[in-house]
Amino acid sequence: MSYNGWKNKETWLVNLWIGDSLTMDQEAGCEINAAYIELMVDEMASALLDGPDANGFMTDLFNCALGEIDYHELASHYEEDE
């Protein structure tokens, strides 16, 4: 199922929320690839999941959503813009 032209809602949300940062990083000379995007998302997620309010249910739900992100699709979006 696609969402606003993206593979799914989770992938679209990553681009929606951090797309501007990725564009700025790219303009600064960073290579935007799947590993770079995944690392950025993982760092943001860790800040939330490692906090004192994290619990099993929310952590499981969050991790399920993270597993749906298509980092290669996101990276190809930035490769096309170069």
PyMOL Python script that loads the backbone (N, CA, C, O; Angstrom):
from pymol import cmd

cmd.read_pdbstr("""\
ATOM      1  N   MET A   1       0.845  -1.175   0.000  1.00  0.00           N
ATOM      2  CA  MET A   1       0.000   0.000   0.000  1.00  0.00           C
ATOM      3  C   MET A   1       0.893   1.241   0.000  1.00  0.00           C
ATOM      4  O   MET A   1       1.779   1.366   0.846  1.00  0.00           O
ATOM      5  N   SER A   2       0.668   2.143  -0.929  1.00  0.00           N
ATOM      6  CA  SER A   2       1.488   3.349  -0.983  1.00  0.00           C
ATOM      7  C   SER A   2       0.813   4.497  -0.222  1.00  0.00           C
ATOM      8  O   SER A   2      -0.388   4.482   0.045  1.00  0.00           O
ATOM      9  N   TYR A   3       1.629   5.472   0.107  1.00  0.00           N
ATOM     10  CA  TYR A   3       1.127   6.610   0.883  1.00  0.00           C
ATOM     11  C   TYR A   3       1.775   7.877   0.346  1.00  0.00           C
ATOM     12  O   TYR A   3       2.982   8.076   0.482  1.00  0.00           O
ATOM     13  N   ASN A   4       0.966   8.727  -0.261  1.00  0.00           N
ATOM     14  CA  ASN A   4       1.449  10.001  -0.824  1.00  0.00           C
ATOM     15  C   ASN A   4       2.661   9.807  -1.734  1.00  0.00           C
ATOM     16  O   ASN A   4       3.589  10.616  -1.723  1.00  0.00           O
ATOM     17  N   GLY A   5       2.648   8.740  -2.513  1.00  0.00           N
ATOM     18  CA  GLY A   5       3.736   8.463  -3.439  1.00  0.00           C
ATOM     19  C   GLY A   5       4.899   7.692  -2.837  1.00  0.00           C
ATOM     20  O   GLY A   5       5.840   7.349  -3.553  1.00  0.00           O
ATOM     21  N   TRP A   6       4.860   7.414  -1.551  1.00  0.00           N
ATOM     22  CA  TRP A   6       5.907   6.658  -0.866  1.00  0.00           C
ATOM     23  C   TRP A   6       5.416   5.245  -0.604  1.00  0.00           C
ATOM     24  O   TRP A   6       4.214   4.981  -0.649  1.00  0.00           O
ATOM     25  N   LYS A   7       6.344   4.339  -0.331  1.00  0.00           N
ATOM     26  CA  LYS A   7       6.003   2.925  -0.107  1.00  0.00           C
ATOM     27  C   LYS A   7       4.959   2.750   0.986  1.00  0.00           C
ATOM     28  O   LYS A   7       4.046   1.935   0.853  1.00  0.00           O
ATOM     29  N   ASN A   8       5.093   3.520   2.075  1.00  0.00           N
ATOM     30  CA  ASN A   8       4.158   3.406   3.191  1.00  0.00           C
ATOM     31  C   ASN A   8       4.197   4.687   4.026  1.00  0.00           C
ATOM     32  O   ASN A   8       5.003   5.581   3.769  1.00  0.00           O
ATOM     33  N   LYS A   9       3.342   4.761   5.000  1.00  0.00           N
ATOM     34  CA  LYS A   9       3.245   5.970   5.819  1.00  0.00           C
ATOM     35  C   LYS A   9       4.516   6.204   6.636  1.00  0.00           C
ATOM     36  O   LYS A   9       4.931   7.348   6.818  1.00  0.00           O
ATOM     37  N   GLU A  10       5.124   5.150   7.120  1.00  0.00           N
ATOM     38  CA  GLU A  10       6.328   5.294   7.938  1.00  0.00           C
ATOM     39  C   GLU A  10       7.469   5.937   7.143  1.00  0.00           C
ATOM     40  O   GLU A  10       8.178   6.806   7.649  1.00  0.00           O
ATOM     41  N   THR A  11       7.633   5.500   5.902  1.00  0.00           N
ATOM     42  CA  THR A  11       8.680   6.062   5.043  1.00  0.00           C
ATOM     43  C   THR A  11       8.367   7.518   4.727  1.00  0.00           C
ATOM     44  O   THR A  11       9.254   8.370   4.770  1.00  0.00           O
ATOM     45  N   TRP A  12       7.123   7.800   4.415  1.00  0.00           N
ATOM     46  CA  TRP A  12       6.687   9.165   4.139  1.00  0.00           C
ATOM     47  C   TRP A  12       6.941  10.071   5.347  1.00  0.00           C
ATOM     48  O   TRP A  12       7.404  11.201   5.192  1.00  0.00           O
ATOM     49  N   LEU A  13       6.635   9.570   6.556  1.00  0.00           N
ATOM     50  CA  LEU A  13       6.830  10.369   7.762  1.00  0.00           C
ATOM     51  C   LEU A  13       8.296  10.730   7.988  1.00  0.00           C
ATOM     52  O   LEU A  13       8.601  11.844   8.413  1.00  0.00           O
ATOM     53  N   VAL A  14       9.201   9.799   7.708  1.00  0.00           N
ATOM     54  CA  VAL A  14      10.624  10.108   7.854  1.00  0.00           C
ATOM     55  C   VAL A  14      10.984  11.268   6.933  1.00  0.00           C
ATOM     56  O   VAL A  14      11.640  12.218   7.360  1.00  0.00           O
ATOM     57  N   ASN A  15      10.563  11.197   5.678  1.00  0.00           N
ATOM     58  CA  ASN A  15      10.871  12.278   4.755  1.00  0.00           C
ATOM     59  C   ASN A  15      10.195  13.580   5.176  1.00  0.00           C
ATOM     60  O   ASN A  15      10.786  14.652   5.052  1.00  0.00           O
ATOM     61  N   LEU A  16       8.981  13.496   5.665  1.00  0.00           N
ATOM     62  CA  LEU A  16       8.258  14.686   6.099  1.00  0.00           C
ATOM     63  C   LEU A  16       8.991  15.386   7.243  1.00  0.00           C
ATOM     64  O   LEU A  16       9.165  16.605   7.222  1.00  0.00           O
ATOM     65  N   TRP A  17       9.417  14.613   8.237  1.00  0.00           N
ATOM     66  CA  TRP A  17       9.986  15.197   9.451  1.00  0.00           C
ATOM     67  C   TRP A  17      11.473  15.516   9.350  1.00  0.00           C
ATOM     68  O   TRP A  17      11.922  16.494   9.947  1.00  0.00           O
ATOM     69  N   ILE A  18      12.245  14.729   8.621  1.00  0.00           N
ATOM     70  CA  ILE A  18      13.683  15.022   8.577  1.00  0.00           C
ATOM     71  C   ILE A  18      14.194  15.307   7.172  1.00  0.00           C
ATOM     72  O   ILE A  18      15.400  15.438   6.964  1.00  0.00           O
ATOM     73  N   GLY A  19      13.291  15.402   6.216  1.00  0.00           N
ATOM     74  CA  GLY A  19      13.698  15.687   4.836  1.00  0.00           C
ATOM     75  C   GLY A  19      14.473  16.981   4.689  1.00  0.00           C
ATOM     76  O   GLY A  19      15.446  17.034   3.937  1.00  0.00           O
ATOM     77  N   ASP A  20      14.059  18.029   5.395  1.00  0.00           N
ATOM     78  CA  ASP A  20      14.786  19.299   5.310  1.00  0.00           C
ATOM     79  C   ASP A  20      16.206  19.158   5.848  1.00  0.00           C
ATOM     80  O   ASP A  20      17.145  19.721   5.285  1.00  0.00           O
ATOM     81  N   SER A  21      16.362  18.412   6.929  1.00  0.00           N
ATOM     82  CA  SER A  21      17.704  18.183   7.489  1.00  0.00           C
ATOM     83  C   SER A  21      18.559  17.385   6.511  1.00  0.00           C
ATOM     84  O   SER A  21      19.745  17.666   6.343  1.00  0.00           O
ATOM     85  N   LEU A  22      17.955  16.394   5.871  1.00  0.00           N
ATOM     86  CA  LEU A  22      18.698  15.603   4.899  1.00  0.00           C
ATOM     87  C   LEU A  22      19.134  16.462   3.715  1.00  0.00           C
ATOM     88  O   LEU A  22      20.254  16.325   3.221  1.00  0.00           O
ATOM     89  N   THR A  23      18.252  17.343   3.265  1.00  0.00           N
ATOM     90  CA  THR A  23      18.587  18.245   2.159  1.00  0.00           C
ATOM     91  C   THR A  23      19.729  19.176   2.553  1.00  0.00           C
ATOM     92  O   THR A  23      20.647  19.399   1.763  1.00  0.00           O
ATOM     93  N   MET A  24      19.679  19.719   3.762  1.00  0.00           N
ATOM     94  CA  MET A  24      20.756  20.602   4.233  1.00  0.00           C
ATOM     95  C   MET A  24      22.071  19.835   4.348  1.00  0.00           C
ATOM     96  O   MET A  24      23.128  20.352   3.986  1.00  0.00           O
ATOM     97  N   ASP A  25      22.004  18.608   4.850  1.00  0.00           N
ATOM     98  CA  ASP A  25      23.209  17.789   4.949  1.00  0.00           C
ATOM     99  C   ASP A  25      23.788  17.511   3.567  1.00  0.00           C
ATOM    100  O   ASP A  25      25.002  17.552   3.369  1.00  0.00           O
ATOM    101  N   GLN A  26      22.909  17.231   2.624  1.00  0.00           N
ATOM    102  CA  GLN A  26      23.343  16.961   1.256  1.00  0.00           C
ATOM    103  C   GLN A  26      24.006  18.204   0.657  1.00  0.00           C
ATOM    104  O   GLN A  26      25.046  18.104   0.006  1.00  0.00           O
ATOM    105  N   GLU A  27      23.412  19.354   0.878  1.00  0.00           N
ATOM    106  CA  GLU A  27      23.985  20.603   0.365  1.00  0.00           C
ATOM    107  C   GLU A  27      25.330  20.919   1.018  1.00  0.00           C
ATOM    108  O   GLU A  27      26.170  21.599   0.429  1.00  0.00           O
ATOM    109  N   ALA A  28      25.523  20.419   2.236  1.00  0.00           N
ATOM    110  CA  ALA A  28      26.792  20.618   2.946  1.00  0.00           C
ATOM    111  C   ALA A  28      27.844  19.598   2.531  1.00  0.00           C
ATOM    112  O   ALA A  28      28.965  19.621   3.039  1.00  0.00           O
ATOM    113  N   GLY A  29      27.491  18.703   1.611  1.00  0.00           N
ATOM    114  CA  GLY A  29      28.453  17.749   1.087  1.00  0.00           C
ATOM    115  C   GLY A  29      28.344  16.338   1.611  1.00  0.00           C
ATOM    116  O   GLY A  29      29.146  15.483   1.234  1.00  0.00           O
ATOM    117  N   CYS A  30      27.379  16.066   2.467  1.00  0.00           N
ATOM    118  CA  CYS A  30      27.193  14.703   2.980  1.00  0.00           C
ATOM    119  C   CYS A  30      26.567  13.819   1.914  1.00  0.00           C
ATOM    120  O   CYS A  30      25.710  14.252   1.144  1.00  0.00           O
ATOM    121  N   GLU A  31      27.010  12.589   1.888  1.00  0.00           N
ATOM    122  CA  GLU A  31      26.386  11.607   1.001  1.00  0.00           C
ATOM    123  C   GLU A  31      25.163  11.053   1.712  1.00  0.00           C
ATOM    124  O   GLU A  31      25.278  10.446   2.777  1.00  0.00           O
ATOM    125  N   ILE A  32      24.003  11.260   1.128  1.00  0.00           N
ATOM    126  CA  ILE A  32      22.759  10.787   1.726  1.00  0.00           C
ATOM    127  C   ILE A  32      22.464   9.415   1.142  1.00  0.00           C
ATOM    128  O   ILE A  32      22.044   9.293  -0.009  1.00  0.00           O
ATOM    129  N   ASN A  33      22.686   8.390   1.945  1.00  0.00           N
ATOM    130  CA  ASN A  33      22.396   7.027   1.519  1.00  0.00           C
ATOM    131  C   ASN A  33      21.535   6.365   2.589  1.00  0.00           C
ATOM    132  O   ASN A  33      21.231   6.971   3.617  1.00  0.00           O
ATOM    133  N   ALA A  34      21.152   5.136   2.343  1.00  0.00           N
ATOM    134  CA  ALA A  34      20.252   4.429   3.263  1.00  0.00           C
ATOM    135  C   ALA A  34      20.850   4.322   4.663  1.00  0.00           C
ATOM    136  O   ALA A  34      20.143   4.505   5.654  1.00  0.00           O
ATOM    137  N   ALA A  35      22.134   4.030   4.752  1.00  0.00           N
ATOM    138  CA  ALA A  35      22.784   3.882   6.060  1.00  0.00           C
ATOM    139  C   ALA A  35      22.796   5.201   6.828  1.00  0.00           C
ATOM    140  O   ALA A  35      22.601   5.217   8.043  1.00  0.00           O
ATOM    141  N   TYR A  36      23.022   6.293   6.125  1.00  0.00           N
ATOM    142  CA  TYR A  36      23.045   7.623   6.758  1.00  0.00           C
ATOM    143  C   TYR A  36      21.665   7.960   7.329  1.00  0.00           C
ATOM    144  O   TYR A  36      21.551   8.427   8.462  1.00  0.00           O
ATOM    145  N   ILE A  37      20.640   7.722   6.547  1.00  0.00           N
ATOM    146  CA  ILE A  37      19.277   8.031   6.998  1.00  0.00           C
ATOM    147  C   ILE A  37      18.886   7.137   8.169  1.00  0.00           C
ATOM    148  O   ILE A  37      18.298   7.605   9.144  1.00  0.00           O
ATOM    149  N   GLU A  38      19.212   5.860   8.073  1.00  0.00           N
ATOM    150  CA  GLU A  38      18.877   4.933   9.150  1.00  0.00           C
ATOM    151  C   GLU A  38      19.579   5.317  10.449  1.00  0.00           C
ATOM    152  O   GLU A  38      18.983   5.241  11.523  1.00  0.00           O
ATOM    153  N   LEU A  39      20.838   5.725  10.356  1.00  0.00           N
ATOM    154  CA  LEU A  39      21.567   6.156  11.543  1.00  0.00           C
ATOM    155  C   LEU A  39      20.898   7.383  12.165  1.00  0.00           C
ATOM    156  O   LEU A  39      20.762   7.469  13.385  1.00  0.00           O
ATOM    157  N   MET A  40      20.490   8.313  11.336  1.00  0.00           N
ATOM    158  CA  MET A  40      19.827   9.522  11.830  1.00  0.00           C
ATOM    159  C   MET A  40      18.523   9.164  12.554  1.00  0.00           C
ATOM    160  O   MET A  40      18.253   9.681  13.638  1.00  0.00           O
ATOM    161  N   VAL A  41      17.728   8.296  11.964  1.00  0.00           N
ATOM    162  CA  VAL A  41      16.465   7.872  12.577  1.00  0.00           C
ATOM    163  C   VAL A  41      16.738   7.090  13.859  1.00  0.00           C
ATOM    164  O   VAL A  41      16.062   7.295  14.867  1.00  0.00           O
ATOM    165  N   ASP A  42      17.722   6.199  13.826  1.00  0.00           N
ATOM    166  CA  ASP A  42      18.054   5.409  15.016  1.00  0.00           C
ATOM    167  C   ASP A  42      18.485   6.295  16.179  1.00  0.00           C
ATOM    168  O   ASP A  42      18.116   6.033  17.323  1.00  0.00           O
ATOM    169  N   GLU A  43      19.257   7.334  15.902  1.00  0.00           N
ATOM    170  CA  GLU A  43      19.689   8.249  16.958  1.00  0.00           C
ATOM    171  C   GLU A  43      18.495   8.981  17.566  1.00  0.00           C
ATOM    172  O   GLU A  43      18.420   9.161  18.782  1.00  0.00           O
ATOM    173  N   MET A  44      17.568   9.398  16.714  1.00  0.00           N
ATOM    174  CA  MET A  44      16.373  10.081  17.211  1.00  0.00           C
ATOM    175  C   MET A  44      15.507   9.120  18.020  1.00  0.00           C
ATOM    176  O   MET A  44      14.984   9.484  19.074  1.00  0.00           O
ATOM    177  N   ALA A  45      15.358   7.904  17.529  1.00  0.00           N
ATOM    178  CA  ALA A  45      14.538   6.907  18.219  1.00  0.00           C
ATOM    179  C   ALA A  45      15.148   6.526  19.558  1.00  0.00           C
ATOM    180  O   ALA A  45      14.429   6.365  20.544  1.00  0.00           O
ATOM    181  N   SER A  46      16.457   6.380  19.602  1.00  0.00           N
ATOM    182  CA  SER A  46      17.126   6.018  20.854  1.00  0.00           C
ATOM    183  C   SER A  46      16.895   7.060  21.936  1.00  0.00           C
ATOM    184  O   SER A  46      16.749   6.726  23.111  1.00  0.00           O
ATOM    185  N   ALA A  47      16.864   8.308  21.535  1.00  0.00           N
ATOM    186  CA  ALA A  47      16.624   9.379  22.509  1.00  0.00           C
ATOM    187  C   ALA A  47      15.256   9.217  23.171  1.00  0.00           C
ATOM    188  O   ALA A  47      15.081   9.559  24.341  1.00  0.00           O
ATOM    189  N   LEU A  48      14.300   8.702  22.425  1.00  0.00           N
ATOM    190  CA  LEU A  48      12.955   8.495  22.974  1.00  0.00           C
ATOM    191  C   LEU A  48      12.814   7.158  23.693  1.00  0.00           C
ATOM    192  O   LEU A  48      12.200   7.079  24.757  1.00  0.00           O
ATOM    193  N   LEU A  49      13.380   6.121  23.112  1.00  0.00           N
ATOM    194  CA  LEU A  49      13.193   4.776  23.646  1.00  0.00           C
ATOM    195  C   LEU A  49      14.037   4.485  24.879  1.00  0.00           C
ATOM    196  O   LEU A  49      13.716   3.583  25.653  1.00  0.00           O
ATOM    197  N   ASP A  50      15.097   5.231  25.061  1.00  0.00           N
ATOM    198  CA  ASP A  50      15.971   4.993  26.205  1.00  0.00           C
ATOM    199  C   ASP A  50      15.606   5.861  27.399  1.00  0.00           C
ATOM    200  O   ASP A  50      16.266   5.801  28.436  1.00  0.00           O
ATOM    201  N   GLY A  51      14.563   6.665  27.261  1.00  0.00           N
ATOM    202  CA  GLY A  51      14.171   7.565  28.333  1.00  0.00           C
ATOM    203  C   GLY A  51      13.431   6.859  29.453  1.00  0.00           C
ATOM    204  O   GLY A  51      13.068   5.688  29.335  1.00  0.00           O
ATOM    205  N   PRO A  52      13.212   7.582  30.536  1.00  0.00           N
ATOM    206  CA  PRO A  52      12.550   6.984  31.706  1.00  0.00           C
ATOM    207  C   PRO A  52      11.082   6.626  31.471  1.00  0.00           C
ATOM    208  O   PRO A  52      10.521   5.810  32.203  1.00  0.00           O
ATOM    209  N   ASP A  53      10.461   7.223  30.467  1.00  0.00           N
ATOM    210  CA  ASP A  53       9.046   6.959  30.210  1.00  0.00           C
ATOM    211  C   ASP A  53       8.807   5.807  29.238  1.00  0.00           C
ATOM    212  O   ASP A  53       7.660   5.444  28.979  1.00  0.00           O
ATOM    213  N   ALA A  54       9.870   5.235  28.706  1.00  0.00           N
ATOM    214  CA  ALA A  54       9.722   4.123  27.764  1.00  0.00           C
ATOM    215  C   ALA A  54       9.185   2.903  28.495  1.00  0.00           C
ATOM    216  O   ALA A  54       9.614   2.589  29.605  1.00  0.00           O
ATOM    217  N   ASN A  55       8.242   2.223  27.860  1.00  0.00           N
ATOM    218  CA  ASN A  55       7.720   0.985  28.437  1.00  0.00           C
ATOM    219  C   ASN A  55       7.609  -0.070  27.350  1.00  0.00           C
ATOM    220  O   ASN A  55       7.765   0.236  26.168  1.00  0.00           O
ATOM    221  N   GLY A  56       7.349  -1.274  27.728  1.00  0.00           N
ATOM    222  CA  GLY A  56       7.324  -2.381  26.778  1.00  0.00           C
ATOM    223  C   GLY A  56       6.362  -2.200  25.628  1.00  0.00           C
ATOM    224  O   GLY A  56       6.730  -2.423  24.474  1.00  0.00           O
ATOM    225  N   PHE A  57       5.141  -1.803  25.915  1.00  0.00           N
ATOM    226  CA  PHE A  57       4.133  -1.657  24.866  1.00  0.00           C
ATOM    227  C   PHE A  57       4.538  -0.590  23.853  1.00  0.00           C
ATOM    228  O   PHE A  57       4.544  -0.846  22.649  1.00  0.00           O
ATOM    229  N   MET A  58       4.874   0.598  24.335  1.00  0.00           N
ATOM    230  CA  MET A  58       5.213   1.697  23.434  1.00  0.00           C
ATOM    231  C   MET A  58       6.508   1.406  22.677  1.00  0.00           C
ATOM    232  O   MET A  58       6.630   1.753  21.503  1.00  0.00           O
ATOM    233  N   THR A  59       7.452   0.785  23.330  1.00  0.00           N
ATOM    234  CA  THR A  59       8.700   0.430  22.673  1.00  0.00           C
ATOM    235  C   THR A  59       8.449  -0.581  21.562  1.00  0.00           C
ATOM    236  O   THR A  59       8.998  -0.447  20.469  1.00  0.00           O
ATOM    237  N   ASP A  60       7.631  -1.586  21.829  1.00  0.00           N
ATOM    238  CA  ASP A  60       7.295  -2.578  20.803  1.00  0.00           C
ATOM    239  C   ASP A  60       6.569  -1.934  19.627  1.00  0.00           C
ATOM    240  O   ASP A  60       6.883  -2.214  18.470  1.00  0.00           O
ATOM    241  N   LEU A  61       5.621  -1.089  19.916  1.00  0.00           N
ATOM    242  CA  LEU A  61       4.857  -0.418  18.866  1.00  0.00           C
ATOM    243  C   LEU A  61       5.771   0.459  18.014  1.00  0.00           C
ATOM    244  O   LEU A  61       5.693   0.448  16.785  1.00  0.00           O
ATOM    245  N   PHE A  62       6.626   1.210  18.674  1.00  0.00           N
ATOM    246  CA  PHE A  62       7.569   2.094  17.999  1.00  0.00           C
ATOM    247  C   PHE A  62       8.519   1.292  17.127  1.00  0.00           C
ATOM    248  O   PHE A  62       8.783   1.667  15.984  1.00  0.00           O
ATOM    249  N   ASN A  63       9.037   0.185  17.662  1.00  0.00           N
ATOM    250  CA  ASN A  63       9.962  -0.650  16.895  1.00  0.00           C
ATOM    251  C   ASN A  63       9.296  -1.277  15.678  1.00  0.00           C
ATOM    252  O   ASN A  63       9.942  -1.460  14.646  1.00  0.00           O
ATOM    253  N   CYS A  64       8.023  -1.605  15.787  1.00  0.00           N
ATOM    254  CA  CYS A  64       7.290  -2.127  14.622  1.00  0.00           C
ATOM    255  C   CYS A  64       7.240  -1.091  13.514  1.00  0.00           C
ATOM    256  O   CYS A  64       7.457  -1.408  12.344  1.00  0.00           O
ATOM    257  N   ALA A  65       6.956   0.138  13.886  1.00  0.00           N
ATOM    258  CA  ALA A  65       6.900   1.219  12.897  1.00  0.00           C
ATOM    259  C   ALA A  65       8.275   1.446  12.273  1.00  0.00           C
ATOM    260  O   ALA A  65       8.382   1.641  11.062  1.00  0.00           O
ATOM    261  N   LEU A  66       9.328   1.421  13.092  1.00  0.00           N
ATOM    262  CA  LEU A  66      10.681   1.613  12.570  1.00  0.00           C
ATOM    263  C   LEU A  66      11.037   0.536  11.553  1.00  0.00           C
ATOM    264  O   LEU A  66      11.748   0.801  10.584  1.00  0.00           O
ATOM    265  N   GLY A  67      10.549  -0.667  11.773  1.00  0.00           N
ATOM    266  CA  GLY A  67      10.835  -1.770  10.861  1.00  0.00           C
ATOM    267  C   GLY A  67      10.184  -1.637   9.499  1.00  0.00           C
ATOM    268  O   GLY A  67      10.559  -2.345   8.565  1.00  0.00           O
ATOM    269  N   GLU A  68       9.230  -0.756   9.370  1.00  0.00           N
ATOM    270  CA  GLU A  68       8.532  -0.556   8.098  1.00  0.00           C
ATOM    271  C   GLU A  68       9.175   0.504   7.204  1.00  0.00           C
ATOM    272  O   GLU A  68       8.812   0.623   6.033  1.00  0.00           O
ATOM    273  N   ILE A  69      10.112   1.264   7.731  1.00  0.00           N
ATOM    274  CA  ILE A  69      10.728   2.347   6.961  1.00  0.00           C
ATOM    275  C   ILE A  69      11.606   1.768   5.858  1.00  0.00           C
ATOM    276  O   ILE A  69      12.440   0.896   6.101  1.00  0.00           O
ATOM    277  N   ASP A  70      11.404   2.269   4.642  1.00  0.00           N
ATOM    278  CA  ASP A  70      12.208   1.834   3.501  1.00  0.00           C
ATOM    279  C   ASP A  70      13.325   2.861   3.285  1.00  0.00           C
ATOM    280  O   ASP A  70      13.145   3.855   2.583  1.00  0.00           O
ATOM    281  N   TYR A  71      14.474   2.599   3.901  1.00  0.00           N
ATOM    282  CA  TYR A  71      15.591   3.531   3.835  1.00  0.00           C
ATOM    283  C   TYR A  71      16.174   3.635   2.430  1.00  0.00           C
ATOM    284  O   TYR A  71      16.706   4.682   2.061  1.00  0.00           O
ATOM    285  N   HIS A  72      16.083   2.576   1.649  1.00  0.00           N
ATOM    286  CA  HIS A  72      16.598   2.611   0.280  1.00  0.00           C
ATOM    287  C   HIS A  72      15.729   3.507  -0.598  1.00  0.00           C
ATOM    288  O   HIS A  72      16.245   4.211  -1.465  1.00  0.00           O
ATOM    289  N   GLU A  73      14.425   3.485  -0.380  1.00  0.00           N
ATOM    290  CA  GLU A  73      13.549   4.381  -1.140  1.00  0.00           C
ATOM    291  C   GLU A  73      13.859   5.826  -0.793  1.00  0.00           C
ATOM    292  O   GLU A  73      13.931   6.679  -1.677  1.00  0.00           O
ATOM    293  N   LEU A  74      14.041   6.102   0.481  1.00  0.00           N
ATOM    294  CA  LEU A  74      14.383   7.460   0.896  1.00  0.00           C
ATOM    295  C   LEU A  74      15.703   7.897   0.271  1.00  0.00           C
ATOM    296  O   LEU A  74      15.801   9.007  -0.252  1.00  0.00           O
ATOM    297  N   ALA A  75      16.707   7.044   0.319  1.00  0.00           N
ATOM    298  CA  ALA A  75      18.012   7.387  -0.245  1.00  0.00           C
ATOM    299  C   ALA A  75      17.920   7.649  -1.734  1.00  0.00           C
ATOM    300  O   ALA A  75      18.565   8.567  -2.241  1.00  0.00           O
ATOM    301  N   SER A  76      17.128   6.859  -2.443  1.00  0.00           N
ATOM    302  CA  SER A  76      17.011   7.060  -3.891  1.00  0.00           C
ATOM    303  C   SER A  76      16.344   8.393  -4.198  1.00  0.00           C
ATOM    304  O   SER A  76      16.604   8.985  -5.246  1.00  0.00           O
ATOM    305  N   HIS A  77      15.505   8.866  -3.319  1.00  0.00           N
ATOM    306  CA  HIS A  77      14.879  10.185  -3.494  1.00  0.00           C
ATOM    307  C   HIS A  77      15.947  11.279  -3.501  1.00  0.00           C
ATOM    308  O   HIS A  77      15.858  12.229  -4.280  1.00  0.00           O
ATOM    309  N   TYR A  78      16.943  11.150  -2.649  1.00  0.00           N
ATOM    310  CA  TYR A  78      17.996  12.152  -2.572  1.00  0.00           C
ATOM    311  C   TYR A  78      19.051  11.949  -3.656  1.00  0.00           C
ATOM    312  O   TYR A  78      19.699  12.913  -4.062  1.00  0.00           O
ATOM    313  N   GLU A  79      19.236  10.740  -4.126  1.00  0.00           N
ATOM    314  CA  GLU A  79      20.149  10.511  -5.245  1.00  0.00           C
ATOM    315  C   GLU A  79      19.619  11.164  -6.505  1.00  0.00           C
ATOM    316  O   GLU A  79      20.392  11.707  -7.294  1.00  0.00           O
ATOM    317  N   GLU A  80      18.326  11.119  -6.704  1.00  0.00           N
ATOM    318  CA  GLU A  80      17.698  11.711  -7.883  1.00  0.00           C
ATOM    319  C   GLU A  80      17.797  13.225  -7.866  1.00  0.00           C
ATOM    320  O   GLU A  80      17.842  13.856  -8.922  1.00  0.00           O
ATOM    321  N   ASP A  81      17.833  13.815  -6.675  1.00  0.00           N
ATOM    322  CA  ASP A  81      17.877  15.264  -6.563  1.00  0.00           C
ATOM    323  C   ASP A  81      19.269  15.847  -6.757  1.00  0.00           C
ATOM    324  O   ASP A  81      19.421  17.065  -6.854  1.00  0.00           O
ATOM    325  N   GLU A  82      20.291  14.987  -6.815  1.00  0.00           N
ATOM    326  CA  GLU A  82      21.673  15.500  -6.921  1.00  0.00           C
ATOM    327  C   GLU A  82      21.919  16.152  -8.255  1.00  0.00           C
ATOM    328  O   GLU A  82      23.022  16.635  -8.512  1.00  0.00           O
TER     329      GLU A  82
END
""", "prot")
cmd.dss("prot")
cmd.show_as("cartoon", "prot")
cmd.util.cbc("prot")
cmd.orient("prot")
